[in-house]
């Protein structure tokens, strides 16, 4: 893995994402990156870093992003249009009557 100058503190998120993506290209097995509660980030940098990483996602990277407000970056939109990403909203996660009855054994 490349070492970022200054630990990456002075680099733009896109530059960090490029270095990370290059390193991930060398992986020999799949990796799932889980980003939970992206909506709770107190700065724009985490979303910008994720957007940069998704701009040209390494083939073995499988990101899962959880956010109450959705993640609608340019790269995420592009992946959804190409059917390489799926977005689930509250309607998708809400149980229907039949599902509730099945879960409760009714």
SULQUI-V49672 format. One record per backbone hydrogen bond with DSSP energy under -1.0 kcal/mol. CO is the residue of the C=O (numbers start at 1). NH is the residue of the N-H. If there is no record, write none. Layout:
co	nh
CO	NH
CO	NH
This chain:
co	nh
4	7
5	8
6	9
8	11
12	16
13	17
14	18
15	19
16	20
17	21
18	22
19	23
20	24
21	25
23	26
24	27
31	62
33	64
35	66
37	40
38	41
44	48
45	49
46	50
47	51
48	52
49	53
50	54
58	61
60	31
64	35
66	38
73	77
74	78
75	79
76	80
77	81
78	82
79	84
80	83
89	93
90	94
96	100
97	101
98	102
99	103
100	104
101	106
